[in-house]
Amino acid sequence: MRELAAAYHGPWDEIRETLDDPDRVHYTRFETHVLAPPWHRGRVALVGDAAHSCPPTLAQGAAQALEDATVLAELLCAADVLDDRLWSAYTARRYVRAKAVVDASNQLGDWLLDHEPGDVPGLIGGVAALVARPS
């Protein structure tokens, strides 16, 4: 852990010194999923981790939840009627993008855990280009 944290500074300089007992280091696997559409039932819609969750490898979890909320708010504010078309439009706008982010986060995590030299710059660049476009 100390070696892995060597490149980080600021608060990490102090934290790194406390990493002296391997039994105190907590490791856990992250749960990850992307629910297949639809992301609604009746007038209840899923957003954020309820619909899609990923490890923090790309730091996109909260951003994706905010995008869900923004798209849903936009659709709700423009709607005259709350019907299946509105809820389906929400999922249609969010599913592919959220799935791409979750898949990329999982891929990066797999590369890190398996010590594989995947195309990290390409993967991160692809996600950056994707999230730079409007949802």
GIKAJO-V273099 format. One record per run of one state. SS is the DSSP state (~ for helix, > for strand, _ for the rest). FROM is the first residue (numbers start at 1). LEN is the number of residues. If there is no record, write none. Layout:
ss = (SS SS)
from = (FROM FROM)
len = (LEN LEN)
This chain:
ss = (_ ~ _ ~ _ > _ > _ > _ ~ _ > _ ~ _ ~ _ ~ _ ~ _)
from = (1 11 18 22 25 33 35 40 42 44 46 48 51 52 54 56 59 61 79 84 115 120 133)
len = (10 7 4 3 8 2 5 2 2 2 2 3 1 2 2 3 2 18 5 31 5 13 3)
